[in-house]
Amino acid sequence: MSVDRRVPDEVDACIGRRVRARRRQLNFSLQQLAAQLGVGFQQVQKYEAGLHRISAGTLFQIAVALETQVDYFFQDLPDERPSRKR
């Protein structure tokens, strides 16, 4: 059985919400962040929705662009990761 990728992983969704919150806090548009990352704004939307995983390198670039530390994005993660249904 395969995992339904249309349903975001909770960790990816949580990190995406933190990216969106920080971007909005700094009044960055999707286009501004996308330009700094060298991707399209649609890719940033997918990151923020948790639909695409953010690599460690990209997360570091996001942290630099949004003037924060990488650990900021992990602050609201659940203590226990729910098991994925397969």
N, C-alpha and C positions, 0 to 999 in steps of 0.2 A: 504494500500500500504506500502511496505517496502522501507527503505533507502538502496541504493546501496553502500555496504561497500567497493567495489573495488575503489570507488572514495573517496579520502581522504577528511576529513573535513578540511576546510581552516585553522582553529586554530591548529589542530593536525599537518598539513603539515608545517605550519610556525614554530612551536616549533621543529619539526623534522629537518627542515633546519638549525635552530640555533644549535641544538645538533651536526649535521654533521659539520657545520662551526667551532665550538669550538674544536671538536675532531681533525679535520684536522689542525687547528691552532697549536695544541699541538703535532702534528705528532703521534697521537694515531691511532693504527689500530682498525678495527672493533673488532678483536679478543681480543685486550687488554681491550677495554671498556667492552666488553661482559664478560670477565673473572672477572672484578671488580664488575660487577652487578650480576654475578652468572647466566647468561643466555647464550644462543647460539648466535653466531654472526648474524644468520638470524633474531633473534628477534630484535637486534639493527638495522639491515637494515629496518625492518618493522617500528620501531619507527621513524627512520630518514625519511622514505618515507611518514609518516603520516598514514600508514595503520592500525597501532595498537596504541591505546591511551596509553599515559604514565601516570601511577598513580602518585599521589602526592609524595608518598614514593619513588618510582623509580626515579622521577624527582629530588628529593633531593639527592639520591645516585649518579645520573649522575652529578649533580652540584658539589658534593664533588670530584668525580673522575676527573672531568674536571676543577677543581680548579676555580670555579666561583660561583656567587650567583644565586639562583633560578630565580630571576627576570630577569636575562640576557636572558632567554629563551622566555620571554614575550615582549621584546622590540620592535619587528617588527610587532606585531599583528595589524590587521586593527582596525580602530576606531569603525566601526560598523560591526557587524557580519551579513553576508548575511543569509537570511532565507533558510532553507534546503527544497528542494522539496521532497515531500513524495508521 
